[in-house]
Amino acid sequence: MRDKRLVALAAWAAALALLAAGCGDTANQVGTQAPATQGVEHTQPGTTESELPQASPTPSPSPEVTQQPQETATPTTPPTPKPTQSGQGGSSLGGGGSQGGGSSTGGSSTSKPQTLSPSGKAYRYYDTVQPTYLKGVLIVNKTYALPRSYGGYNATASAALSRLQAGARNAGFSMPLLSGYRSFDYQDKLYRKYAAADGVAAANTYSAWPGHSEHQTGLAFDIGSINNNYGNTPAGKWLAAHAHEYGFIIRYPKGKEGITGYQYEPWHVRYLGVELATKVYESGLCLEEYLSQPDPTPGCCRSCC
């Protein structure tokens, strides 16, 4: 009986020893286990997660932008400036110093605005000059000028022209109006155009400087045909013989170029009124000659003075 107890005690002691050994291994494993918070980034006290510095995302490389080639404009040849000629006495095209060295080819695009008119006078002269009347007749030529603002349509002269045209039709001729009133500025452009094409000297024989053109008065007209031979045609001969009956004269008659300053123009008529036009026609004089005659002595005929 005693032996059985000893055997039981020994078995129990062995069991206790095995149990104690198993508990020690478990304790060792528990002591080496990692804390539950391992792997979480530690932050400073009081710092929230939203305040943590965030790593900037790496920007994706931008695709390279290729510049599209600009369309090249087709080169054009700049317009060639019209040639102009330097002044010849009072016939200068002007320019106020902008014409280079008397060159006949004109100035460059950087030239100064022109300050002289083709007459050689400053343009401001034509702002103050007054019309000239000789014996009550308006005279306009290379000597006597008109102010820039002068002129316009003249109803009396235009009505007389209509009567002349009607008379020409009755005689079997056509007298179309080719040119009437011209402003100062228009005449300026027109003269410069002619001077550029034919030269100053030639232009001076058939074109008036601005401010010196009868067309600015509204009393002068170019009719019929602008042809140097027009005076030899039946229509031109009729006009020369009958213009005064309607109040007109051939303003620039043949053989008077040295006095009028212009070539013979059988198409250019000037309105004076029937009475005066008839006197000028019968005198055989040009208008400058007629107006420069001394007044006759009272009681004496003009021919003896």
Secondary structure as UniProt FT lines:
FT   HELIX           2..31
FT   TURN            36..39
FT   TURN            45..46
FT   HELIX           49..51
FT   HELIX           89..91
FT   TURN            96..97
FT   TURN            101..102
FT   TURN            104..105
FT   TURN            109..110
FT   TURN            118..119
FT   TURN            123..124
FT   HELIX           125..128
FT   STRAND          132..134
FT   TURN            135..136
FT   STRAND          137..139
FT   TURN            148..149
FT   HELIX           155..170
FT   TURN            171..172
FT   STRAND          177..179
FT   HELIX           184..198
FT   HELIX           200..206
FT   TURN            210..211
FT   HELIX           214..217
FT   STRAND          220..223
FT   TURN            228..229
FT   HELIX           230..232
FT   HELIX           234..242
FT   HELIX           243..246
FT   STRAND          248..252
FT   TURN            254..255
FT   HELIX           257..260
FT   STRAND          265..271
FT   HELIX           274..283
FT   HELIX           287..292
FT   TURN            298..299
FT   HELIX           302..304
//
